[in-house]
Amino acid sequence: MRIFTAALATETNTFSPICVDRRAFEASLYAPPGQHPETPTLCTAPITVGRRVTAAKGWELIEGTATWADPAGLVNRSTYEDLRDEILAQLNAAMPVDAVVLGLHGAMVAAGYEDTEGDILARIREIVGPDILVCAELDPHSHLTAKRVAALDFAVYFKEFPHTDFVDRAEDMWRIAVDTLEGRVKPAVSVFDCRMIDVFPTSREPMRSFVDKIIKIERDDPDVLSISVIHGFMVGDVPEMGTKMLVVTDGKPEKGAALARDLGLELFSKRGTFMAPQINEKEAVARALAATAWPVVIADVWDNPGGGTAGDATVILEELMSHGATDVAIGTIWDPMAVQICFAAGEGAEIPLRFGAKSAPGTGNPIDGTVTVVKLVKDAEMQFGESLAPFGDAARVVLNGIDIILNSTRAQSFDASLFTVMGIDPAKKKILVIKSTNHFFASFSKIAAEILYCSAGTPYPNNPAKTPYRRAPRNIWPMVADPHGSEPGAA
């Protein structure tokens, strides 16, 4: 067998002011054919797992480009077209192939392309024809479109949020692909539109039990090859935005459709109960300061670079400073200019510095003060599962007893190693402020005495009922109370 693999991925917040060009892909990951590192990134696990699978089978894996940009706003049109055409040219050169296995995200939007994944998948299908296997692994914070369903033989999405299972799901996808190529199964895809948009952390109920349930169905029912919840991405203003259920069966689409509907309506019946309760910055800081066990983690959930925001909001930092808080570490505030100034000054320097709150209204005010530059790290990285997540040249500064990490490449706070790489022991701080909606949980829950989910400022449109969409569907919850009407099971 000859199998072509490649990856092209980012997550687009269409409300974000930060545009994505080729430099953004190169800053996060750009690996030409054969140059992908041994460790996978979030959307490139199909390549590293594929190396292992094809080597064991004695098959030939033909690697194309693998590239990923950290979430932000619209992708520059020529950047998308150039990267897409680079991969398509590699596929054309590799023909004939027996299968195409892709790593995609599912929420990329480029200027002039509302459905980039649908676009590249349709073009791949045109190249290989109707009989060649085409499959992909994707992030559930994405949009499942009719164009993608038409082009794919099947897809597998991460089940966990935090996305701790991207390697496991790549292995699932490869298992189904191998069984298909060797004639043991014939994947059939069934989709149910839940007609809702929500946030579904699997680190808490009710989503934890729901995911455990679908894993058990996969294990116990030989007809079911895979079940995925496509969460949707509420800041992707595109026509097919929303939550979907996807069931892949072994040639039983009617059974898959019934199961997708039942599971989708069950998910819909729990709408509005998935997210952890959130408090504002005043309550969060007051509770953290009153705590008697440490560290207290304050998650700045909506200034999350993983959702496409800048990650430069200062609202919580301002509140902490107004109370004279010390023994605090902030990770991170994105400010490439401030980082450049700190690098020019050098470690040990004491300098006047303005930083933060440059990207958009609702992110607080720039912070002014005399800081001490404590540590400088070129090309800093933190752990994220088996992967490494870059956060660029970074500076640790101290202002009024507060440690602040300034970074030059936007990245959410995946892991406590964010602090240790900058010389901070996070377990010894009283308060940690991090920027992430839920990916932080897998790591920080191991050291936190308490986690406070804080909604501070307005960097991210987080209430779909009030978001000024122009293209997204309006006939879904919470835009309307009951889009399913009196359909049984949708209560």
WOUR-V310094 format. One record per residue. N is the residue number from 1. PHI is phi in whole degrees, 0 to 359 (NA if undefined). OMEGA is omega in whole degrees, 0 to 359 (none if undefined). D_CENTER is the distance of its C-alpha to the mean C-alpha in Angstrom with 2 decimals. Layout:
N;PHI;OMEGA;D_CENTER / N;PHI;OMEGA;D_CENTER
//
This chain:
1;NA;174;32.15 / 2;243;186;30.38 / 3;235;178;26.63 / 4;263;178;24.52 / 5;222;179;20.88 / 6;197;179;18.47 / 7;214;176;14.86 / 8;215;191;13.72 / 9;205;161;10.16 / 10;197;180;8.29 / 11;244;189;6.70 / 12;253;168;9.91 / 13;269;186;11.11 / 14;291;177;14.67 / 15;265;183;16.18 / 16;285;178;15.03 / 17;278;187;18.07 / 18;262;180;16.43 / 19;279;184;17.03 / 20;248;175;15.60 / 21;242;183;18.39 / 22;298;180;19.04 / 23;299;179;19.26 / 24;293;176;15.59 / 25;295;182;14.85 / 26;294;179;17.70 / 27;289;183;16.58 / 28;265;174;13.29 / 29;195;168;14.59 / 30;221;182;17.48 / 31;238;175;19.45 / 32;297;183;22.48 / 33;311;177;23.91 / 34;81;184;24.58 / 35;254;177;23.12 / 36;294;179;19.74 / 37;295;181;19.97 / 38;293;179;20.66 / 39;274;181;17.48 / 40;280;165;14.39 / 41;260;188;11.07 / 42;307;186;7.83 / 43;249;181;9.11 / 44;241;178;12.71 / 45;301;176;13.96 / 46;304;181;16.23 / 47;283;183;18.22 / 48;290;175;18.93 / 49;293;180;19.61 / 50;299;177;21.59 / 51;300;182;23.79 / 52;292;183;24.82 / 53;295;184;25.44 / 54;291;177;27.42 / 55;297;180;29.40 / 56;293;181;30.50 / 57;273;185;31.54 / 58;77;179;33.26 / 59;265;180;31.25 / 60;260;175;30.30 / 61;258;180;26.67 / 62;256;186;26.51 / 63;269;169;23.49 / 64;261;180;22.36 / 65;294;173;20.14 / 66;236;182;16.62 / 67;212;184;14.53 / 68;214;173;11.09 / 69;242;177;10.70 / 70;299;186;8.50 / 71;305;177;7.44 / 72;195;181;10.87 / 73;269;185;13.57 / 74;303;173;15.52 / 75;279;175;15.88 / 76;306;187;19.53 / 77;302;183;21.43 / 78;292;177;23.31 / 79;297;179;20.32 / 80;299;183;18.67 / 81;298;181;22.14 / 82;294;180;23.06 / 83;293;176;20.08 / 84;301;183;20.48 / 85;293;175;24.21 / 86;300;180;23.96 / 87;289;179;22.28 / 88;296;178;24.70 / 89;294;178;27.61 / 90;295;177;26.66 / 91;295;178;26.58 / 92;303;181;29.92 / 93;292;182;31.38 / 94;276;185;30.36 / 95;300;3;31.99 / 96;276;176;33.25 / 97;234;178;30.38 / 98;265;180;30.09 / 99;197;173;26.35 / 100;236;182;23.16 / 101;239;191;20.02 / 102;239;166;16.77 / 103;252;180;13.20 / 104;232;173;11.31 / 105;262;179;8.02 / 106;113;178;9.99 / 107;235;176;9.27 / 108;283;173;11.10 / 109;228;178;14.26 / 110;246;176;17.05 / 111;302;181;20.35 / 112;88;181;22.57 / 113;223;177;20.00 / 114;286;183;18.30 / 115;231;184;17.28 / 116;293;180;16.61 / 117;295;175;15.56 / 118;298;180;18.69 / 119;296;183;20.67 / 120;290;178;20.01 / 121;294;178;20.41 / 122;297;179;23.63 / 123;291;176;24.95 / 124;297;179;24.31 / 125;298;177;26.17 / 126;298;182;28.98 / 127;288;189;29.35 / 128;271;181;29.47 / 129;88;189;31.22 / 130;282;190;30.97 / 131;257;181;31.76 / 132;269;181;29.27 / 133;294;173;26.27 / 134;232;181;22.91 / 135;218;184;19.80 / 136;208;167;16.07 / 137;255;184;13.13 / 138;223;175;9.99 / 139;275;181;6.69 / 140;290;176;8.28 / 141;278;190;6.59 / 142;209;183;9.03 / 143;242;177;12.78 / 144;265;185;15.37 / 145;252;178;18.38 / 146;299;181;21.94 / 147;295;179;21.98 / 148;289;180;19.30 / 149;300;181;21.15 / 150;293;185;24.35 / 151;271;185;23.26 / 152;267;167;21.60 / 153;280;172;23.69 / 154;193;177;20.86 / 155;219;175;17.11 / 156;233;181;15.25 / 157;245;173;11.84 / 158;303;177;10.23 / 159;264;189;12.27 / 160;263;171;11.08 / 161;221;20;8.94 / 162;296;185;8.72 / 163;280;181;7.65 / 164;275;190;11.03 / 165;246;186;12.35 / 166;294;176;10.87 / 167;286;178;14.37 / 168;301;182;16.19 / 169;288;174;14.79 / 170;297;177;15.70 / 171;294;175;19.06 / 172;301;182;19.40 / 173;298;180;18.86 / 174;294;178;21.40 / 175;299;179;23.80 / 176;294;180;23.92 / 177;298;180;24.32 / 178;297;179;27.15 / 179;297;178;28.83 / 180;291;182;28.72 / 181;296;181;30.16 / 182;266;170;32.84 / 183;82;181;33.81 / 184;275;180;33.04 / 185;223;176;30.63 / 186;226;187;30.01 / 187;298;173;26.57 / 188;231;186;26.75 / 189;257;175;23.80 / 190;233;185;24.17 / 191;231;172;21.96 / 192;235;178;22.49 / 193;273;181;21.32 / 194;286;179;20.85 / 195;55;180;21.53 / 196;203;169;19.27 / 197;218;184;16.03 / 198;205;175;14.84 / 199;240;193;12.25 / 200;235;177;12.66 / 201;293;180;12.25 / 202;271;178;13.94 / 203;278;181;15.39 / 204;214;175;18.05 / 205;281;6;20.35 / 206;270;185;20.65 / 207;289;180;17.38 / 208;302;181;18.32 / 209;293;180;21.55 / 210;295;179;20.19 / 211;292;176;17.91 / 212;301;180;20.90 / 213;295;182;23.05 / 214;289;175;21.26 / 215;295;179;21.20 / 216;293;177;24.93 / 217;298;178;25.62 / 218;302;183;24.17 / 219;288;189;26.36 / 220;267;185;29.47 / 221;253;184;29.71 / 222;294;178;30.60 / 223;282;186;30.02 / 224;262;181;26.30 / 225;272;183;24.23 / 226;195;173;20.71 / 227;230;179;19.21 / 228;228;168;15.70 / 229;261;172;14.46 / 230;270;186;12.43 / 231;300;191;11.28 / 232;90;182;11.22 / 233;224;193;9.71 / 234;290;177;12.56 / 235;253;169;12.51 / 236;257;185;12.81 / 237;276;182;16.61 / 238;227;190;17.51 / 239;296;183;20.25 / 240;250;176;18.48 / 241;294;176;15.75 / 242;145;183;15.78 / 243;274;180;15.44 / 244;227;170;17.07 / 245;252;179;18.45 / 246;237;178;18.89 / 247;240;176;21.66 / 248;251;179;22.92 / 249;248;174;26.55 / 250;273;174;29.25 / 251;69;181;31.14 / 252;231;185;31.29 / 253;297;180;29.46 / 254;294;177;31.59 / 255;298;179;30.72 / 256;297;180;27.01 / 257;296;180;27.35 / 258;295;179;29.18 / 259;292;178;26.69 / 260;299;179;23.70 / 261;296;181;25.76 / 262;299;180;26.77 / 263;292;180;23.34 / 264;297;178;21.95 / 265;289;175;24.84 / 266;296;177;24.44 / 267;298;181;20.86 / 268;299;182;22.28 / 269;295;180;25.11 / 270;258;184;22.87 / 271;306;177;21.14 / 272;82;183;20.77 / 273;247;190;21.05 / 274;276;185;17.58 / 275;288;172;16.36 / 276;293;177;18.18 / 277;302;182;20.97 / 278;244;178;20.38 / 279;236;180;23.14 / 280;278;187;23.94 / 281;293;180;24.35 / 282;293;179;28.09 / 283;292;181;27.86 / 284;299;181;25.07 / 285;292;179;27.16 / 286;299;180;30.35 / 287;292;179;29.11 / 288;294;180;27.73 / 289;291;181;31.04 / 290;274;184;33.03 / 291;294;178;31.33 / 292;246;175;33.56 / 293;229;187;31.02 / 294;226;357;28.40 / 295;280;170;25.82 / 296;265;179;24.39 / 297;262;172;20.68 / 298;258;180;19.91 / 299;267;176;16.25 / 300;279;198;15.98 / 301;290;185;13.36 / 302;259;169;13.49 / 303;262;188;13.78 / 304;253;177;10.20 / 305;303;176;9.37 / 306;293;174;5.60 / 307;253;174;6.92 / 308;98;177;9.29 / 309;280;183;12.21 / 310;287;187;14.55 / 311;79;181;14.48 / 312;243;181;18.26 / 313;292;183;19.47 / 314;240;188;22.57 / 315;301;181;23.43 / 316;290;177;23.19 / 317;300;178;24.83 / 318;300;180;27.62 / 319;294;177;28.25 / 320;298;180;28.49 / 321;295;180;30.86 / 322;294;178;32.99 / 323;261;181;33.73 / 324;67;183;34.51 / 325;294;174;31.86 / 326;227;183;31.89 / 327;58;183;30.42 / 328;236;172;26.93 / 329;232;180;24.03 / 330;249;180;21.31 / 331;221;10;18.15 / 332;222;168;17.41 / 333;238;184;18.83 / 334;280;178;17.96 / 335;200;183;21.36 / 336;303;181;22.23 / 337;293;179;25.80 / 338;296;177;26.43 / 339;298;180;25.16 / 340;300;179;27.60 / 341;296;180;30.37 / 342;295;178;29.81 / 343;296;178;29.95 / 344;293;181;33.14 / 345;285;179;34.62 / 346;93;180;33.89 / 347;297;181;33.44 / 348;92;182;35.95 / 349;288;174;36.38 / 350;244;190;36.83 / 351;223;169;35.83 / 352;285;185;35.37 / 353;214;169;31.77 / 354;250;181;29.91 / 355;210;173;26.12 / 356;84;172;23.15 / 357;56;178;22.84 / 358;258;196;23.37 / 359;279;190;20.55 / 360;193;172;21.47 / 361;298;177;23.68 / 362;82;181;22.69 / 363;250;181;21.28 / 364;95;182;24.60 / 365;240;174;27.19 / 366;303;180;27.36 / 367;265;177;28.67 / 368;245;177;32.04 / 369;177;175;33.77 / 370;267;185;35.33 / 371;249;170;32.86 / 372;257;178;33.53 / 373;277;187;31.43 / 374;268;184;31.03 / 375;210;178;28.80 / 376;237;180;27.33 / 377;229;174;24.93 / 378;281;174;24.35 / 379;49;182;21.05 / 380;292;180;19.68 / 381;221;171;17.01 / 382;236;177;15.62 / 383;287;166;14.91 / 384;213;186;11.71 / 385;62;179;13.38 / 386;276;187;15.37 / 387;253;172;13.60 / 388;242;181;14.24 / 389;249;181;12.02 / 390;284;169;14.38 / 391;233;168;15.14 / 392;78;172;18.26 / 393;303;187;21.80 / 394;223;180;21.91 / 395;234;171;24.80 / 396;261;178;25.70 / 397;239;176;28.18 / 398;242;178;30.21 / 399;228;178;31.34 / 400;53;176;33.74 / 401;82;179;32.73 / 402;247;174;28.94 / 403;278;182;26.81 / 404;231;175;24.18 / 405;263;175;21.74 / 406;259;183;21.46 / 407;232;184;19.03 / 408;252;173;19.12 / 409;245;184;15.66 / 410;297;177;12.95 / 411;200;177;10.53 / 412;286;185;9.52 / 413;274;183;11.91 / 414;289;198;10.63 / 415;210;180;14.21 / 416;296;176;17.83 / 417;296;171;18.69 / 418;308;181;17.43 / 419;279;186;20.81 / 420;295;179;22.97 / 421;294;178;22.43 / 422;261;175;23.85 / 423;82;180;26.78 / 424;250;173;25.86 / 425;270;186;26.34 / 426;295;182;23.85 / 427;290;182;25.93 / 428;261;177;28.93 / 429;271;177;27.57 / 430;282;182;28.39 / 431;226;172;25.32 / 432;243;175;21.85 / 433;250;182;19.70 / 434;232;184;16.01 / 435;243;182;13.21 / 436;187;178;10.29 / 437;278;179;10.05 / 438;205;181;10.07 / 439;299;181;8.39 / 440;296;195;11.72 / 441;299;185;13.81 / 442;302;181;14.35 / 443;270;188;15.97 / 444;288;178;17.46 / 445;296;180;18.97 / 446;285;182;21.25 / 447;243;187;22.93 / 448;280;170;22.70 / 449;283;180;25.86 / 450;203;176;24.07 / 451;241;178;20.66 / 452;246;178;20.90 / 453;268;189;18.19 / 454;245;173;19.25 / 455;257;188;18.96 / 456;236;179;20.49 / 457;70;183;21.36 / 458;224;179;19.79 / 459;284;190;17.07 / 460;221;177;14.85 / 461;289;190;16.52 / 462;254;176;15.76 / 463;239;185;18.82 / 464;302;179;18.69 / 465;295;183;22.43 / 466;244;182;23.10 / 467;293;182;20.52 / 468;281;178;22.64 / 469;294;173;21.15 / 470;245;186;23.26 / 471;240;185;21.84 / 472;292;178;19.86 / 473;295;179;22.04 / 474;256;183;24.18 / 475;261;178;25.50 / 476;233;175;22.68 / 477;285;11;22.39 / 478;263;177;22.41 / 479;296;172;23.97 / 480;233;188;26.75 / 481;288;189;27.81 / 482;218;182;28.61 / 483;291;180;27.37 / 484;270;182;28.61 / 485;62;184;32.09 / 486;262;183;34.18 / 487;301;181;32.44 / 488;303;178;33.11 / 489;92;184;30.32 / 490;261;183;28.42 / 491;299;none;30.01
//
